[in-house]
Structure formats: C-alpha cells, structure tokens
Amino acid sequence: MASSISSSVFSFAETKCEDEYSAYSLPVYLLRNNCSPPEYSTPQQAQFCPIPRPPQWPPMLQVPAPEYRVVRNDFLTYPDLPNESCRIDALNKDMFKDTFSENPSDVMASLASNVLGSDSKTEITNYVEPAFVSDSPIYTIQSQCRPDSSFVVPVKLASINISLVIRCLHGLNLWRKSSSEINDELYRGFRKGNSKRESNEILAAYDFLNSDLEKFNVSIWYNSTYKNDTGNVPIGLLRVPRSINLASNAYLRSLLGPGTQILLDFVNVIFIVVSSLL
C-alpha cells in the first residue's frame, strides 16, 4: 500500500523570548583605483570586480527577522502557533538534525552539513554571501536546542579570520489539512493580508501532494518579497535552493532511513570580468 505525505506548513521558533548575541563584523577593505578579492569586499562592491574563481558559500535559508515571525493572534488563531509574547520557529524532524556539526580542519565546507539560515537581505549577486558580513547571527535550525543556544565558530576566509555567531533555532512542524489552508494562512501573515497590518512570516511551506513510495511530487511556498521586485531596481536573489534540498532529503529519509541525504555542498555564481562602479 502506497503511503502519502500530508500537507505541511512550517515556521521557526527560538528557545528564548529574548536572547542577546554578540554581533560580529567582517573587515572591509576598499582599495582606490583597484578591486579587492571577494572576501575583502562588500556585496555591492564585489559585483563590479573581476572574480575568476567565485567563492563557494554554504547554502542558506531565508529566515524572517525576529519581529516578523509568525505567532498566534486575532487573525491567525491556529492553536499550534506560538503565543505572541514569544516569537518562535519550527520544522520537520526529517529535515533537521538535533546537533550542530563542524570539521575544525575545514569549517566552511562542513557548514553545509547543517541547516543554516539568515535574516540578512540578499543582493543581486552572491559573490559575497551577506550572511557572513551581517551584524545578525547565522541560524542553525535543529530539532532541539540547548538553553544556551548561541555560540561562536571561527572561520577563515582567505587571509581573514572572523568569528561567526551561530544561534540555534528550534524547528517546529505545523500541519494543515490542505493547500488552501496554507495559502490562507500565508496570505493573512502578510502585512496587507490582515486588518492590523502586521507581518507574521513563515519560513517555507510544503505540500507533498500525491507523493508516495514510487513518486515524489511537491509544491514549495516561499516569500518572494525578499527579491525586492519593485520594477525600479535589479531583482535580488532568493534563498530557495536549500528549501528544495530539504524537501527532497525528507522524502528520501522517509523511504530509505534517517542516514539518507543528498548534500547540497555550496552555492556560488559564475566568474565575472571587471565592470564600472559608478
């Protein structure tokens, strides 16, 4: 008998309502009449510099900023949503690990084995991943978090040593009966979709449709507002590949066991030649 996978909608939740983190910054070197290597550049500068070998960055999820994450309120009344007094985060047990793993000999490469996210805004290119030059932490989404959910990971980008602040977000799995319920909840979570003009963002939603032991068929919802498609500026990138990878891995684990995965090692862009920075 073929088994099916129910419609799912996901959000995120921190283990504490208020939790301070130590902001970090990457030294930025702007060279007059010349270009810096990407690890020394701002995201805006890097797109104009010749980069024959673009850096490889760990894939990220687009995490809503803490003040915009979904909570239970007057217009979103599902009982499994967190209370408005503590904005929180969540996901499926087949999508997330319960620990953070790193390889001290190659920290950047090992980051890809974790489910990472950032609430930093993306740029029109990914020569420099904004999450690594942001004052916000990088999030690791896990099936459980320790009380002390923030820690520092030393990373070396070329000749620069930086300290990444990693904060654990507890993955919560919220189920809905149909895709129409998902659409309704997502719409009411947008500022124009409710009378209070509040943002209640969900990281991603999945409907596995008619998936069973013989076929994989999934719809994925994501927040397209982050691409800033106003018609007046270039469209920004969206952190969607990791969501697709999570869905496919969850399906494979349901068939072949918890040790099964297709690792998304990195994301990067093609090389560029120099252009003018006006």
N, C-alpha and C positions, 0 to 999 in steps of 0.2 A: 504494500500500500504506500503510495507516494505521500510524503509529508510536505506540508506547506508552511510558509513563514508569514506571520501576521504583519499587518501594517505597524510601523513604529514611528514615533516622533521623539526626538532627543533634545535635551538641553544640557547645561552644565551647572555644577554647584561646588562652591568652596566649602571646606570643612569648618571655617570660622566666618562669622559675620564681618569681623574687622580683623585684618592681619597686615601688619606693616611689612614691607620688604625693602631691602637696600637697593636703591637704584644704581645702575651701572652705566657707563658710557664708553664708547669706543673712541680713542684719539683720532681726530680727523685732520689730515694734513693736506692743505690746499697749496699747490705749487704754482707760482706765477709762470706764465708762458709755457707750461708743461702739464702733463697729466700724471695723476697718482695711480699706483696699482689699485685694483678694486678694493682690497682690504683697507686702504688708506682713504677711500673716497666716501662721499655722501652718496645716497641712492640717486640724487639728482645729478651729481657730477659724473657718476660712473657711466651714464648712458651716452656721454659725449666723448669718451676716451677710447682709444684703441685697446681692445682686450682680446688677444688671440686665443687665450685659454680661459674661458669664463669659470669662476669658482663653482664648486658643487655645494649646494646648501641642503640641509635636512628638510624634508617636506613638512609643511606646517598646515594646521587647520586655522581657519579664521574664527577666533573666539570673540564673542561680543564683549564689549567693555563691561566692567562690573555693574555700573549703574544702569545698563540696558538689558541685563539678563532676565529671562522670563521668571515671573513669580505669580502666585495666586492673588487675584484681586477681584474687583467688581465685574470686570468684563472677561476675565479668564478664570473660571471657577472650578476647573478640574481639581479634585481633591489630592491628586498625586503631585501637583505643582508645589514648590516650596512657598513658605509664607513670605509675605513682602518684607518682613523685618529682617530677613537674612537671604540675600540673593545668592543662588546656588547653581550647580552644574551637574550634568549626568550623561551616561551612555551604556551600551550593551556589554554584558560580561564576556561575550565572544569577540568584542572589539578591543578590549583594553586589558593590559596586564595589571598585576597588583603591586609591582615594584618598578623602580627606575633602574635601568642598566646602563653602564658605561664601560668602555675599554680605555684605561688610562694611557695605553700606548697609541691610541688613535681615537680621541674623544669625538671629533667631528663626525667621523664615519659611524661610530657606534650610536650617535644620537638618533639615527634613522630607525633603529630598532624600537624606539619609544614612540608613543603617540603624542606629538608636540603641537602646540598651538600658540597663537599670538593675537593680541588685540591691537597691534600696531597696524597702521594703514599701509597698503601696498603702493608701489609706484607703477609706472608704465613699463618698466623692465625689471628684471630680477638679478642684475649684475651684482647688486648688494642687497641681501635679504634684510628688510627693515627691522625684523625682529632682533637682529644682532646689534643694531645701533640705536635701539629704542631705550627709553628710560623705564619701560614696563618690563615685567618679568616674562620669561618664556614659560608657558604652562606645559606640564606633563599630565595628560588625562589618564587616570588609573581607576581600577575597580574599587580601590580603597586608598585612603590617605592617612598618614600618621598625624598625630596632633601638631607636631612641628613640621608643617608642610612646605617650608621654604628652605632651600639650600643653595650652595654656590658650586658651580662646576668650572674649573679653569680650562680655557680653550686658547689655543694658539692659532691665530690667523696670519699666515706668513711670518713676519717678524714681530707681530703684535701679540702680547699676552693680555687677554681680557678675562674677566670673571663673569660668567653668565649666572644670573639669578634665576633659578628654576623653582616654580611654585606648583605644587600638586593640586589638581582639581579632581574631585571625586566624580566618576562617571555614573549618572543615573539613567535608567532606561524607562521611558514613558510610552505606554502602548495606547493606541487609538483604534477604534473599530473599523475605520475606513479612511480612504484618501480624502474624502470630502471633509471629514472632521479635522484632518491635518491641515488642509487648505484654510478652513475656517479659523483654526487656532493661530496659524501663521499670520493670516491677514489681520486678525484682531491684535496681534503683537506688534504691528507696525504703527507708527505714530498717527497716520491718517486713518487707521482702521478701528479706532476706539474714541469714545467721547472725551476721554481725559487727555488725549494727545500724548500718551506715554509710549515709550519703546519697551517691549518685552521680547527680546530676541532669543531665538532658539538656534543653536549652532548648525544643526542639519536635521533633516527628516528623511526616512527611508520607507518605501513601500515595496516589499519583495513580491508583490503581485502574484503570479501563478508559479513562482519558483517551487521546485520540488527536487527530488533526488536525481532527476535527469536533466533539469534545465534551470538556468539562472537568469532571472528577469527582474530588474529593479528600477524603480524611479527614485531619484535623489533630489531633494529640495535644498537650496542654499540661498543665502542672502546676496542678491546681485547688486544691492545698493552700494556695496564697497567698491565697485568698479568706477563709481562716480561718473556715470554716463549722462552728463548734462547737455551734451551737444556742443559745448563751448571749449572743452579741454580734451586731451587724449584720454582714452579709456584705460583705467588701471587694471592690473592683473587680479585674478581671484584665486584664493587658496582652495581649489576644488579637488585637485588630483588625490590628495590624501583621503578625502571623503569617499571617493570611488574605490581606492585601495582598501579602506576599512570595510566597506560593504562586501567586496569580493572575498576578502580574508575571512569575514564572519561566516559567509556561506561555505567556504572550503572547510573551515573548522567544524561546522555542523555536520559535514559529510565524512571527513577524514580524521577528526580528532583535534584536540587543542594545540598540538605541536605544528599544525599545518599553517603555512603562510607563504605569500609571495611578497618579499621585502621590496618596498619602494626605497631604493638606496639614496636617491638625491633628486633634486630638480635643478636645472640650470638652463641657460639660454645659449644661443649660437654666438660665435665670435662676431665682433664688430670692428670697423675701422674708425678712425678719428672723424669727428664732425664738429661743427661750430657750437660753442656755448655762448649764447647771446645774453 
